[in-house]
Amino acid sequence: MATSADLLAGLAVPAVLVQPDGVPVLANLAAEIFLNASQPALAERGWAAAFGPNSPVETLVQRARNEGNGCAAYDMVLHFSGGRTARADVLVAPVGERPGWLTVAFQTRSVATMVERQVQQQGAARSAVGVAAMLAHEIKNPLSGIRGAAQLLAGVSGEDDKRELTDLIVAEVDRIAKLVDRMESFTDTRTLKMRPENIHEVLGHVRRLAEQGFAQNIEIRERYDPSLPPIAGNRDALVQVFLNLLKNAAEAAGDKGSIKLTTAYRQGLRVRPAGGGPAVSLPLEVRIIDNGPGVPDNLADHVFEPFVTSKRGGTGLGLALVAKIIADHGGLVEYERSGDPAETVFRVLLPVAG
């Protein structure tokens, strides 16, 4: 059976185990780096080893001990002993089978920032709906007439140069029609039919599709949490999302690159919907990671907006559609560059099935 140290070490977020008297006795490597304090120093000096006396973290832990349950402080400003400051969500939770023991986790990406990003993504999706409706109305109707005329011209002409020209017209009209079809995906406001889905079955299907096509020469590695519960999702829509993200990763990584697919359960993460209402838990995390160059810095904050792309000949609609579908699932998708050497990470957060 895994020990507390093993379980703590396996967490990707900074986490500390606190014994019933409030002393932080065990910290994983991520916590030691984030707090800039070793595990022995924390055990000897308590939270003062990281924050100095009268830390708000210590106050939060004391509150959890007094109330006998978990508590959290979002977007807390932390002042460290060396003068450094950081903003983080601090999540305190009881240890199930050890009365009085607590875990303290530090989520450095604030929920407030995530909610703001979620609102931006939903706004981008709504603006895309308006653009899609306009394109569908103004462009698609005459396309069939244009194509029919081009085909008639090709049928009566025997001159090679005219046939080449009409073939070009047909090809370009088909290309525009495909663009409009993609735009029409944004105008579908029908509620998705949800059912419990195994996210690993969805990802497995997407990986098989990728390996038979655009990613056949790329190494794809998986690191999954096998204990994840089902999510409430629409399988076809989720396949579309992860196929799009995997295709982007494959194009960025190139034939000599690599892609990682990871899943994890992030307990305690909650966001409030843009339209109001109670906060929603988004504990299920899927990450698509590639070692490509990433998005140019000037586009990094706009990758989920329609018509924003760094690809030559790209439409800039793929990630906007991803954001719309994930928002329809009540979830959140994020882009970031992290690590050393830097990697591109698309992180999808989803609710579990009720």
N, C-alpha and C positions, 0 to 999 in steps of 0.2 A: 504494500500500500504506500502511496506517495506521502512523503512528509510535508509539513507546512512549508519548509524551505524549498522543496521541489516544486510545489504548486506556485509559490510566490515567484520563483525564478522563471517559471514558464510564462509569466505575464509580460506582455509587451509594454504596458504602461508602468510608470513608477508606482510602486506599492509597498506599504509598510505594515507589518503585523504588530499590534499593540496588545500587551497583556492587560489583565483586569485592573491593575493599579495605574494604568495610563502610560507606562513606559514603552517606547517603541523598541522592541527587542529584535526584530528581524526585518531586513530591507533587501529588496532585489537589486540587481546591478543598475537597472534603469533608475531606481529611486536614489541610489548612492550618487549617480551622476547628476541627476536633477537637483538634489538637495545639496550637492557638494559636501557631503558628510558620509563617513564610512559607517558601516553597521556597528562596529564596536563603539564609535563615538556617540552614536545615537543611543545605544543601550546604556552607556555610562552617563551621558549628560542630558538625555532626553531631547525634546524638540529644540532646546536652546542650542544644540550643536549645529543646527541648520539655520534657525531663525533668530536666535537670541531670546531674551526673556519676554514673557507676555505675548507669545505668538497667537494670532487668531486661529491657527491650526490647532494649537493646544486647547483653545477655548471650544472649538468645534468638537474635538474628541471628548472633552469633559461633558459637553452637552449630550453627546450620544451615550456616554456612560450613565449620566443621570436619568435620561429618558428610557434607556434600555432598548433602543432601536437605532436604525440608521438615520443619517441626516446628510445634507449636502449644502455646499455654498458654491454658487456659480460665478464665474468671472471674478474670482477673488484676487486682489493684488497681494503678492507675497514679497516680503522684504527679507532678504537673506543676510546673514551675519557679515558677509564680505562687502555689502553695499549693493549687490545685484538685486534687481526686481524682476518679477515675472507675473503674468496673469494665468490663472488656471482654475479649473473646476476641481474642487476638493470633495471627494465622495467617501463617506464613512459608513461602513456596513458591519453588522455583527457576523461573527464566524459561527455557522450553523450548529455544529456539534461541540463547540467549546464556549460555554456560557461565560460572558464577561469579556471575551476576547473580541477585538475589532480589527478590521482592515481599513487602511487609509490609502486611497488611490488619487493620483494627481493627473487630471486630463488637461494638458496644456493648451489644447485648442478649445476655446471657450464656447459654450453652448450659445451664447449671445451672438457670436460671430457666425455660427452655423445657421442659426435662425435667420440672420440677415441674408446669408447666402441663399437659403431656401426661398425667401421672399423674392430675391432677385431672379432666381431660376423660374419661379412661377410667373413673374412679370414678363420674363423673356418668352415663356411659352405662350402667354396670352397675346403678346405682340405678334408672335409667329402665326397665331390663329387668324388674326386680322389680315396679315399679308397673304396667307394661304388662301383665304376666301376671295381676296381680290384677284390673285393670280388665276385661281380656278375659274372665276367668272369671266375675266377679261381675255384670257389666253386660250384655255382649253377648247372652248366651243368652236372657234374658227380653225383649229388644228386639223380636224378631220377633213374639212374642205380643202385646205392647202395640200394635205397629203394625197387626197384623191386626185387633185389636179396634176400633181407631180407624177403620179402613177400613169394617168392618161397620156401625159406628154411623153413619158418613157415608152409607152406602148405604141405610139404612132410614129416615133422618130427612129430613123435608122442610123443616124450619125453618131459616131462614137463619142465625140466631145459633148453633144447634147445629153446623151445617156449618162455620161459621167457626171454632168452637172445635175441632172435630175436625181441620180442616186445620192448625190451629196445632199440635195434638198430633203429627200426622204430620211436620210440618216440624221440630219440635224433636227428635223421635226420629231423623230422618234426620241432623240435625246431630250428635247424640251418637254415632250410628253412625260418622260420618266421623271424629270424634275418636278413637274406639276403633280404627278401621282404622289411623290414623296411629300410635297407640301400639303397635299390633302390629308395626310396622316394627322396633321395638327388640327384639322377642322372637325375631327371625329370626337364629339363631346359625350358620347355614350359612356355610361359607367362600365368599367371593366368587370367582367365576371371573374370573381376571385374564388379560389379554393386552396386548401392546404397543399403546399408544394415542397418537395425536398430540394433545397437549393443545390445540393451536390449532384443530383440527377440532371438538373438544368445545366449546370456548368459542364458536366460530363458530355452531354449532348452537344453543347457548343464547342467543346474542345475537339470532339470527333469531326464535326463539320469543318473546323479550322484546319485540322491536320490533313483533311482530304483536299483542301484548296489553298487558300492564301498563306497558311502557316505550315505547309508541308516540309519546309526546310528549316524551321525554327524550333529550338528546344523550348518546350513548355513544361514547367515544373509546378507541382501542386503541393500545398501545405494546408490541409483542411482540418478543421475541428470536427471529428466524427460525431460529437454529441449534440450538434446543433438541432434545435427543434424546427418543425415545419414553419414556413412563412405563409402569409396570406397573399397569394399572387395569381397572376394570369400567366400561364406557362408560355404561350406564344409571345406575349409582350416581353417577358423576361428574357426569352431566347433572343429576341430582336435587340434588346439592350446589351446583353453580354457579347453577342456576336459582333455588334458594332464596336464595343470597347476593345474586344480582342483583335479585330481587324485594324483598328487604329494603332494598337500596340505592335502588331506585326509589321505594319508599314513603317513605324518609327524605328523599330529594332533592326530591321533588315535581315538578310539571310544569315548573317554571322552573329545576330543578337540572341537574346533570350527573354522569355516571358515567365513571370511567376503569377500563379493564381492562389490566393490565400483566403481562408474564412476564419472568423473568430466570433466569440460572443462577448460583447462589451456591456456588462451589467451596469445599470445606473445611468446610462445616457438617455436623456429625455429632451425633446424639443416641443415647443408650442406651435401648433399650426398657424399659418399666416392669417387665416380667416377667424382666428379666435378659438376658444374652447380649451379643454384640459390638455395638459402636456401629454405627448405621446412618446412611448418608449421605443427606441430604435436600436435594439441591442445586437442585431445581426449584421455583421460587417463582411463585405466581399471586397477584396482588393485585386486589381489588375495592374501589375508592375512590369515595366519594360526598361531596358537600359539604353533607349534611344536618346536623342538630344532634347526632347521635350518641346513645349510650345514656346515661341519667342516671348520674352518678358513683357513686351507691350500688349500681348494678347492674353496673358495668363489669367487676368481677372474677367475675361469676357468669353471664355471657351464654350460656355453653354448658351450663348446668345446666337440667334439665327444669322447665317451669312458671315460668320466670323470663322476664318480658316487660314492656315499657313500652307496648305497643300496647293500645289499648282494644279489648276483645273478642278479644285474641290468646290463643293456647293456650300459648305458651312452649315449643313442641316442635320448631320448625324448626331452630334452631341446635344443640339437643341432638342431633338426628338428623344434622346436618352433622358434628358432632364424632365421632359414632359411626362414620359412613361413612369419614371421613378416617383415624380410628384403625384401622379395618379394612384400610385401604390402607397402614398402617405410617407414616402421615404425621402432620402437626400443623397445627392451625388456630389463628390468633391474632387478637385484636381490639385495636386501638389508635386513639387520636386523635393526630394529628401534623400538623405544618406550620403555616404562618401565611399566610392564615387556616386554622384547624384543619379537617381533613378526617377522615372515618371510614375506617379501613382494615381490611379483613379479609384476612389473609395466610395462604395455604395453602401448606405445604411438603410436597413429595412425593418419593419415591425414583424413580430412573429404572429402566427395564426392564433386567434382568440379562442 
